[in-house]
């Protein structure tokens, strides 16, 4: 899995035949996103020169990185890639336009299959969109299988570049949607003013103060008030969006205060969505890179009190593995011909089998 944060590729080897629980992680690997590729993927988020050729070359580079990550994860698990049933490879989203019924994930699954020597399942989103759905988020069905409990109302929050929420309420259909920005604007602002790619632990944000006037401008975006199903990405929440909000604010600001405000934006968008859509949630499980942001977790705990806010590691699954495990599971379900899209999440006309299969 490589998500909208563009920090790298996470790969896991998952065993779905354990005696207890849904699955066991046998091995894992992380490959940092090369700087040249990250820059190119960021450029492709918006119209640019020679898009087709640049997207094709980026797809080849991504495929090689995916194949390398699969091999490394297998090595960590002590197995050969030939021992795998298949690899689920999502690809890298560069555009997502559900309002126009299309989405673009850069990938070359045939090249991954050839380089890694394993069957590949890819192209998970477009079948749901062909059935009238948002094509995202895709992981709520997996969250339900992994974390759902008949006696406890839970939500699962994945904080990548975009934050997405899964609502697991006993007796109700599984629901899920993107709440808005996750790490993407935080990383963008830190990249302008700090040294590195991200604000480690949210330390810089913690040194600033929330600018409530700016926060109100940010939260006034119509996306936050939309009812699900809904999904979003860098197409909407990007540098131009942030710069326009700062211009509307008009006043002087300290860069650390903007970082604190963007952290508050992510937390408040989640809290408002939960209050509106599932006020009885007793526990929020957080995964993804944002789960390492202590300042964000404190903001979530404050805004959601008395709801418990915990990383998924407290429930037995490493925060950096949840999304990669989800695509292993989606690949498994596709091979079995089982549906994994949820109309209650995406708004599709019905459940669909997601994923195209590229044999070994």
Secondary structure, DSSP 8 states (H G I E B T S, - for coil): ---TT-SEEEEEEEES--SSSS-EEEEEEEEE--HHHHHHHHHTTS--TTHHHHHHHHHHHHHHHHHHHHHHHHHHHT--GGG-S-EE---EEEEEEGGGTEEEEE--HHHHHHHHTS-EEE--SHHHHHTTS-----THHHHHHHH-BTTB-EEEEEESSEEEEEEE-TTS--EEEEEEESSHHHHHHHHHHSSSSS-GGGHHHHTS---HHHHHHHHTSGGGG--SS----TTTSSHHHHHHHHHHH-S---HHHHHHHHHHHHHHHHHHHHHHH-TT--EEEEESGGGG-HHHHHHHHHHHTTSEEEEGGGGTS-TTTHHHHHHHHHHHHHHTT-----HHHH--SS-----EEE--
